[in-house]
Amino acid sequence: MSPRFDKLGVVIAALAAYAAFLAPFATFRANRIVPGQARS
């Protein structure tokens, strides 16, 4: 149970860090690349 819990914790921590670092950066980049260009 200990190793499995550890692995799960590591995966969750890695995903959280990945999202925390990449999500705002990706949205910021996308927002700058397309400054108010709306296509319908």
Biopython code that builds the backbone (N, CA, C, O; Angstrom):
import numpy as np
from Bio.PDB.StructureBuilder import StructureBuilder

atoms = [
    (1, "MET", "N", (0.847, -1.202, 0.000)),
    (1, "MET", "CA", (0.000, 0.000, 0.000)),
    (1, "MET", "C", (0.886, 1.257, 0.000)),
    (1, "MET", "O", (0.559, 2.253, -0.645)),
    (2, "SER", "N", (1.980, 1.201, 0.710)),
    (2, "SER", "CA", (2.849, 2.381, 0.781)),
    (2, "SER", "C", (3.431, 2.760, -0.585)),
    (2, "SER", "O", (3.344, 3.922, -0.981)),
    (3, "PRO", "N", (4.024, 1.802, -1.313)),
    (3, "PRO", "CA", (4.597, 2.177, -2.615)),
    (3, "PRO", "C", (3.538, 2.694, -3.586)),
    (3, "PRO", "O", (3.776, 3.651, -4.323)),
    (4, "ARG", "N", (2.357, 2.050, -3.583)),
    (4, "ARG", "CA", (1.295, 2.474, -4.492)),
    (4, "ARG", "C", (0.848, 3.901, -4.149)),
    (4, "ARG", "O", (0.653, 4.724, -5.043)),
    (5, "PHE", "N", (0.690, 4.182, -2.881)),
    (5, "PHE", "CA", (0.285, 5.525, -2.458)),
    (5, "PHE", "C", (1.352, 6.546, -2.846)),
    (5, "PHE", "O", (1.037, 7.652, -3.285)),
    (6, "ASP", "N", (2.611, 6.164, -2.679)),
    (6, "ASP", "CA", (3.705, 7.062, -3.038)),
    (6, "ASP", "C", (3.667, 7.381, -4.528)),
    (6, "ASP", "O", (3.787, 8.537, -4.935)),
    (7, "LYS", "N", (3.498, 6.329, -5.336)),
    (7, "LYS", "CA", (3.471, 6.529, -6.786)),
    (7, "LYS", "C", (2.304, 7.439, -7.158)),
    (7, "LYS", "O", (2.452, 8.341, -7.982)),
    (8, "LEU", "N", (1.150, 7.200, -6.554)),
    (8, "LEU", "CA", (-0.019, 8.017, -6.850)),
    (8, "LEU", "C", (0.241, 9.476, -6.463)),
    (8, "LEU", "O", (-0.093, 10.395, -7.210)),
    (9, "GLY", "N", (0.834, 9.670, -5.299)),
    (9, "GLY", "CA", (1.139, 11.028, -4.845)),
    (9, "GLY", "C", (2.085, 11.736, -5.801)),
    (9, "GLY", "O", (1.912, 12.917, -6.103)),
    (10, "VAL", "N", (3.090, 11.001, -6.275)),
    (10, "VAL", "CA", (4.061, 11.592, -7.200)),
    (10, "VAL", "C", (3.379, 11.985, -8.506)),
    (10, "VAL", "O", (3.630, 13.062, -9.047)),
    (11, "VAL", "N", (2.520, 11.109, -9.006)),
    (11, "VAL", "CA", (1.818, 11.402, -10.264)),
    (11, "VAL", "C", (0.926, 12.628, -10.102)),
    (11, "VAL", "O", (0.907, 13.510, -10.961)),
    (12, "ILE", "N", (0.191, 12.677, -8.998)),
    (12, "ILE", "CA", (-0.707, 13.816, -8.760)),
    (12, "ILE", "C", (0.094, 15.108, -8.636)),
    (12, "ILE", "O", (-0.279, 16.137, -9.200)),
    (13, "ALA", "N", (1.200, 15.048, -7.892)),
    (13, "ALA", "CA", (2.035, 16.239, -7.707)),
    (13, "ALA", "C", (2.616, 16.695, -9.044)),
    (13, "ALA", "O", (2.668, 17.890, -9.331)),
    (14, "ALA", "N", (3.053, 15.732, -9.858)),
    (14, "ALA", "CA", (3.639, 16.080, -11.158)),
    (14, "ALA", "C", (2.582, 16.725, -12.059)),
    (14, "ALA", "O", (2.850, 17.726, -12.724)),
    (15, "LEU", "N", (1.385, 16.145, -12.072)),
    (15, "LEU", "CA", (0.310, 16.700, -12.901)),
    (15, "LEU", "C", (-0.069, 18.099, -12.421)),
    (15, "LEU", "O", (-0.288, 19.000, -13.232)),
    (16, "ALA", "N", (-0.144, 18.278, -11.109)),
    (16, "ALA", "CA", (-0.512, 19.587, -10.559)),
    (16, "ALA", "C", (0.538, 20.629, -10.929)),
    (16, "ALA", "O", (0.197, 21.737, -11.344)),
    (17, "ALA", "N", (1.811, 20.278, -10.781)),
    (17, "ALA", "CA", (2.883, 21.219, -11.112)),
    (17, "ALA", "C", (2.872, 21.517, -12.611)),
    (17, "ALA", "O", (3.029, 22.666, -13.024)),
    (18, "TYR", "N", (2.684, 20.471, -13.422)),
    (18, "TYR", "CA", (2.650, 20.631, -14.880)),
    (18, "TYR", "C", (1.527, 21.591, -15.284)),
    (18, "TYR", "O", (1.733, 22.496, -16.093)),
    (19, "ALA", "N", (0.348, 21.383, -14.715)),
    (19, "ALA", "CA", (-0.796, 22.238, -15.046)),
    (19, "ALA", "C", (-0.565, 23.661, -14.536)),
    (19, "ALA", "O", (-0.855, 24.632, -15.235)),
    (20, "ALA", "N", (-0.042, 23.775, -13.315)),
    (20, "ALA", "CA", (0.160, 25.098, -12.715)),
    (20, "ALA", "C", (1.164, 25.915, -13.523)),
    (20, "ALA", "O", (1.024, 27.131, -13.651)),
    (21, "PHE", "N", (2.180, 25.237, -14.068)),
    (21, "PHE", "CA", (3.208, 25.962, -14.822)),
    (21, "PHE", "C", (2.804, 26.181, -16.276)),
    (21, "PHE", "O", (3.097, 27.231, -16.848)),
    (22, "LEU", "N", (2.130, 25.196, -16.881)),
    (22, "LEU", "CA", (1.860, 25.269, -18.318)),
    (22, "LEU", "C", (0.521, 25.915, -18.645)),
    (22, "LEU", "O", (0.422, 26.637, -19.637)),
    (23, "ALA", "N", (-0.505, 25.680, -17.846)),
    (23, "ALA", "CA", (-1.834, 26.192, -18.178)),
    (23, "ALA", "C", (-1.833, 27.721, -18.343)),
    (23, "ALA", "O", (-2.274, 28.213, -19.382)),
    (24, "PRO", "N", (-1.353, 28.485, -17.356)),
    (24, "PRO", "CA", (-1.373, 29.948, -17.514)),
    (24, "PRO", "C", (-0.461, 30.401, -18.658)),
    (24, "PRO", "O", (-0.788, 31.347, -19.375)),
    (25, "PHE", "N", (0.677, 29.730, -18.827)),
    (25, "PHE", "CA", (1.620, 30.102, -19.886)),
    (25, "PHE", "C", (0.995, 29.874, -21.260)),
    (25, "PHE", "O", (1.108, 30.718, -22.148)),
    (26, "ALA", "N", (0.338, 28.731, -21.428)),
    (26, "ALA", "CA", (-0.269, 28.399, -22.720)),
    (26, "ALA", "C", (-1.396, 29.384, -23.037)),
    (26, "ALA", "O", (-1.485, 29.876, -24.162)),
    (27, "THR", "N", (-2.250, 29.675, -22.062)),
    (27, "THR", "CA", (-3.357, 30.604, -22.302)),
    (27, "THR", "C", (-2.815, 31.998, -22.579)),
    (27, "THR", "O", (-3.351, 32.712, -23.427)),
    (28, "PHE", "N", (-1.765, 32.393, -21.878)),
    (28, "PHE", "CA", (-1.169, 33.712, -22.090)),
    (28, "PHE", "C", (-0.585, 33.807, -23.495)),
    (28, "PHE", "O", (-0.763, 34.811, -24.184)),
    (29, "ARG", "N", (0.119, 32.748, -23.915)),
    (29, "ARG", "CA", (0.702, 32.727, -25.257)),
    (29, "ARG", "C", (-0.411, 32.792, -26.310)),
    (29, "ARG", "O", (-0.325, 33.570, -27.260)),
    (30, "ALA", "N", (-1.451, 31.975, -26.139)),
    (30, "ALA", "CA", (-2.540, 31.942, -27.108)),
    (30, "ALA", "C", (-3.222, 33.308, -27.170)),
    (30, "ALA", "O", (-3.605, 33.767, -28.247)),
    (31, "ASN", "N", (-3.373, 33.950, -26.022)),
    (31, "ASN", "CA", (-4.023, 35.246, -25.974)),
    (31, "ASN", "C", (-3.188, 36.287, -26.718)),
    (31, "ASN", "O", (-3.738, 37.171, -27.374)),
    (32, "ARG", "N", (-1.854, 36.184, -26.620)),
    (32, "ARG", "CA", (-0.989, 37.153, -27.292)),
    (32, "ARG", "C", (-0.914, 36.857, -28.786)),
    (32, "ARG", "O", (-0.835, 37.776, -29.601)),
    (33, "ILE", "N", (-0.940, 35.580, -29.142)),
    (33, "ILE", "CA", (-0.841, 35.214, -30.559)),
    (33, "ILE", "C", (-2.098, 35.671, -31.301)),
    (33, "ILE", "O", (-2.016, 36.131, -32.440)),
    (34, "VAL", "N", (-3.250, 35.545, -30.662)),
    (34, "VAL", "CA", (-4.511, 35.931, -31.302)),
    (34, "VAL", "C", (-5.139, 37.077, -30.504)),
    (34, "VAL", "O", (-6.019, 36.843, -29.676)),
    (35, "PRO", "N", (-4.693, 38.314, -30.747)),
    (35, "PRO", "CA", (-5.193, 39.452, -29.973)),
    (35, "PRO", "C", (-6.536, 39.963, -30.493)),
    (35, "PRO", "O", (-6.584, 40.885, -31.307)),
    (36, "GLY", "N", (-7.618, 39.359, -30.019)),
    (36, "GLY", "CA", (-8.949, 39.843, -30.355)),
    (36, "GLY", "C", (-9.386, 39.523, -31.772)),
    (36, "GLY", "O", (-10.197, 40.257, -32.337)),
    (37, "GLN", "N", (-8.877, 38.454, -32.364)),
    (37, "GLN", "CA", (-9.344, 38.061, -33.697)),
    (37, "GLN", "C", (-10.410, 36.989, -33.545)),
    (37, "GLN", "O", (-10.107, 35.846, -33.203)),
    (38, "ALA", "N", (-11.665, 37.363, -33.802)),
    (38, "ALA", "CA", (-12.765, 36.411, -33.634)),
    (38, "ALA", "C", (-13.197, 35.882, -34.990)),
    (38, "ALA", "O", (-13.450, 36.658, -35.911)),
    (39, "ARG", "N", (-13.281, 34.577, -35.115)),
    (39, "ARG", "CA", (-13.753, 33.946, -36.352)),
    (39, "ARG", "C", (-15.036, 33.189, -36.069)),
    (39, "ARG", "O", (-15.119, 32.443, -35.093)),
    (40, "SER", "N", (-16.041, 33.379, -36.922)),
    (40, "SER", "CA", (-17.310, 32.681, -36.701)),
    (40, "SER", "C", (-17.666, 31.833, -37.910)),
    (40, "SER", "O", (-18.703, 31.169, -37.914)),
]
sb = StructureBuilder()
sb.init_structure("model")
sb.init_model(0)
sb.init_chain("A")
sb.init_seg("    ")
for serial, (resi, resn, name, xyz) in enumerate(atoms, 1):
    if name == "N":
        sb.init_residue(resn, " ", resi, " ")
    sb.init_atom(name, np.array(xyz, "f"), 0.0, 1.0, " ", f" {name:<3s}", serial, name[0])
structure = sb.get_structure()
